[in-house]
Amino acid sequence: MRYLNIEKALAAWRNLQPLSEKDRERLARRFVVDFNYNSNHIEGNTLTYGQTEILLLFGKVIGEADVRDVQEMTASNVGLRMMSDEAMQKRKPLSQSFIRTLHKTLLREDYTVYGNLPGGIPTSYVIHAGQYKTRPNSVITRYGDRFDYASPEETPGLMNDLVDWYNAAEQDGKLSPVELAALFHYRYIRIHPFEDGNGRIARLMMNYILARHGYPMVVVRSRKKNEYLEALHQTDLEVGPVPADGACADIRDIRPFMKYFNALVAEEIYNDVLFVSERNENVWWYDGERIAFRTPNYTKILNAMRTLPVLTLSDMKDITGISVTSVQKLLDHLISRKYVERGEKAGSWRVFVTQ
């Protein structure tokens, strides 16, 4: 049964405190992979979940991978560490300088985007790392509408207002950390201060706010991207199309996104509670999903894959006591769901589900 609200999820989380060092490490390891994979996958990064795990935890690139995507994922993890460290400086107010530095960390350097104007005329423009935009930006929504963000001229003033508002609202204490995180995210998105990377910065900053107030950090899952975008779209409809109105929205103005965000935070915390507290050898986790295998033979195979350098079908048959045909069906399921994949050496395996 799911917790219906954040308070119940938080109560269960707090009942587990203090966590053991092992559980803290397990959660941190899981979050590093889940957050970086999903936040970048939402924006089009092509690395698989397995490639992301091997890259971030072991520093290796497996399979075919776009060099830029590898660099982007690596920089994303540096940004995550930077954000986490900054969030621990609880007496230090938020600054525009930190947000710009975080952006420069994600993008690494300026780069040029090439395209074509109507009629095939070539064009190009420079994406500036760590600098506010110098050209207008907008998005075509999934409904085909053009939606404009704040102009380059408006952006510095609106970002100054956003940071000042956040620091004052945090001190005031009238908004909960979840409300602060949701409202900051929405206001920031309506400004869209940079030429690229705004979604990734918004998701880092909402976790900066949660972590700063002792809440577990959360992941916007790529597989649920449409729910995320729809919540933002419905909020845009309520707030209206004027960028400055969105950049100054009140908590009452963002009800659709607030409803979405409340449910997201509650579910993510609840899953953290399950991940730490549930003791069932047949329950595994993959990208935020709880997987309860119906037969213990899956666990026998997975544990063998994690401990043995080479594991053949015949070995799996001996370990499980079932036929090779049945073993093959279990194996096909694990591979098709991307829970495991074959390693470079014959008979070797990589396991991407965790307990």
C-alpha positions, -999 to +999 in steps of 0.1 A: +000+000+000+013+034-009+015+063+015-012+088+006+007+118+017+042+132+024+037+133+061+031+095+064+061+088+041+083+112+061+072+096+094+082+062+082+115+076+069+123+093+102+114+061+121+144+045+103+169+071+115+197+069+121+206+047+091+235+024+092+266+033+072+258+004+049+223+016+042+234+052+036+259+039+011+233+017-006+209+046-009+236+070-021+249+046-048+213+040-060+205+077-061+236+086-081+227+063-109+190+069-108+192+107-107+219+112-133+204+086-157+169+100-155+176+137-155+198+134-186+176+108-203+147+132-201+168+157-222+178+131-248+210+115-235+213+080-251+233+061-225+214+032-211+208+027-174+235+000-174+260+022-192+253+050-167+259+027-137+292+013-150+304+048-160+295+066-128+304+038-103+334+022-121+346+049-145+343+026-176+324+030-209+308-002-221+292-008-255+287+018-281+283+053-266+283+088-279+313+107-266+293+138-259+267+118-239+295+102-218+309+136-211+275+150-203+268+122-178+301+125-161+297+163-157+262+157-144+275+136-116+301+163-107+272+188-106+252+165-083+281+163-059+286+200-060+249+206-053+249+181-025+279+197-009+264+232-012+231+220+003+250+211+035+262+247+039+229+255+056+239+289+069+250+300+034+223+317+014+215+307-022+233+329-048+231+334-085+268+327-086+263+292-074+235+286-100+258+299-128+287+278-115+265+247-115+255+254-150+291+258-162+299+225-145+271+207-164+279+222-198+317+223-193+324+248-220+308+270-247+297+252-279+281+260-312+248+247-324+243+245-361+209+244-379+190+256-409+165+284-413+134+281-435+146+278-471+177+258-461+198+288-451+225+276-426+226+292-392+244+288-359+246+301-324+267+297-293+256+281-261+273+299-232+283+278-202+276+296-169+262+327-186+226+338-189+211+336-223+218+362-250+190+352-273+153+345-268+142+309-261+109+292-263+094+257-266+068+241-289+046+222-264+033+187-271+001+203-282+018+223-309+017+257-291+047+280-289+055+290-253+080+318-247+103+321-217+117+353-202+136+376-226+174+379-223+168+415-211+144+404-183+165+374-172+191+390-149+164+409-129+141+379-127+169+357-115+179+382-089+142+383-077+140+345-077+171+341-055+161+369-032+126+355-029+139+320-021+163+332+007+136+354+022+109+326+020+133+301+035+139+324+065+102+332+068+093+295+071+057+298+060+063+274+031+073+238+037+105+225+020+084+206-005+065+238-014+097+258-016+112+232-040+082+230-062+077+267-064+114+274-071+114+248-098+083+263-115+095+299-113+129+289-126+115+270-156+094+300-165+125+322-167+147+295-185+177+317-178+202+297-198+204+287-235+206+250-226+205+228-195+176+245-178+157+213-170+187+196-155+195+227-133+158+229-122+159+192-110+192+198-093+180+229-075+147+213-063+169+186-047+192+212-033+162+227-014+150+193-002+185+182+010+191+215+026+161+208+049+169+172+056+145+156+031+156+127+009+164+137-026+140+126-054+142+115-090+119+126-118+117+093-138+122+095-175+096+068-181+071+092-164+083+123-184+048+130-198+033+133-163+060+158-154+055+179-185+018+177-183+019+190-147+040+220-158+017+226-188-015+226-167+002+250-144+012+273-173-025+274-183-035+286-149-006+311-145-009+324-181+016+330-209+035+361-196+070+349-185+072+375-157+039+362-142+053+327-141+086+339-126+066+355-098+040+328-093+025+322-059+021+288-043-017+290-049-010+295-086+009+263-092-017+238-079-013+213-108+024+211-104+022+211-066-002+181-067+022+163-090+052+172-069+036+161-036+029+127-051+064+124-065+081+132-032+058+109-012+064+080-036+102+085-038+105+087+000+082+056+004+104+037-020+135+047+000+118+034+031+111+000+013+146-002-001+162+002+033+137-017+055+123-046+034+140-079+040+130-102+012+156-120-008+133-122-039+128-084-040+151-064-062+152-028-075+158-013-109+156+024-117+132+031-088+110+001-095+104-026-069+107-060-086+092-089-067+102-121-085+077-150-082+103-177-080+135-177-060+153-191-090+157-155-103+175-146-071+197-177-073+208-168-108+214-131-100+234-139-069+255-163-089+260-138-116+273-113-090+297-137-074+310-160-101+334-148-129+318-172-154+283-186-153+270-210-180+235-223-187+247-256-173+259-238-141+225-221-138+207-255-142+228-270-114+222-239-091+184-238-096+177-275-101+154-267-131+158-276-168+180-257-192+148-247-211+133-232-179+166-215-171+167-200-206+132-185-201+143-169-168+174-156-185+155-142-215+133-123-191+162-108-172+179-097-204+148-083-221+141-061-190+177-050-191+182-062-155+213-080-167+235-082-198+264-103-210+299-091-203+328-090-227+342-124-216+323-155-225+301-165-196+305-133-177+275-111-167+267-076-155+239-072-130+220-039-129+193-047-104+201-042-067+189-052-033 
